[in-house]
Amino acid sequence: MKFVAALLLFLGIGFWSHGRYWTLPDHLNPWAPLAYEAAPDWLTHLKLQRFKSEPAACQAFMSSTPWRFEAVPDRETGPDCGFRNAIQVRQTSVAVGAQFTLSCPAAASLALWERHVLQPAAQAALGTEVRRLEHLGSYACRNVYGREAGSRSQHATADALDIAGFVLADGRRISVLRQWSGDAAAATFLRAVHQGACGLFDGALGPDYNQAHADHFHFDSGPYRVCR
């Protein structure tokens, strides 16, 4: 009991003195705001999860990125369909073609993925940067795989984005369908960006998962952790 009391006293003094006499480094502080430029660490996923219940914090984070977007009103479009805490994306750090609606937490994961996974992987494997994402859409009021019965897809709540390919600064196009197991450099790049997504999204599915994902990556913000 004396040990417990001493420990509680120590923790209490530490909590009281934090910010007065000492400061916990951001990379060790779970309450420090998530920083777009900071490399992801062991607290990043926790901070991303917090955005699901803290819309204002998520919007503030997205405002620190180079994205062009606007907040959209919460909306219910059908049974278990609709979105809350979502944004309309005109452009991420790269061009995206058609605009799409994505939940803010999923957008935050995508922003970090582009900054800390996508572009470094492109430089390492292909010697250039990505200029455009080729996506298959985000929000869609439907069940998993579009089945008539079953559970709703993460797309039904704008918590998912499907990415089919990338256009590089030198004009090359990298296709998930054609190059996942094809050209060595392109395959290395695709596998690196898929693997890197696993630490930033709750769900990261690709061609090795099943035939339905043979032509794209599916990235989502929950509720289950899966990397396939």
Disulfide bonds with the S-S distance in Angstrom:
Cys58-Cys104 2.14
Cys81-Cys141 2.03
Cys198-Cys227 1.92
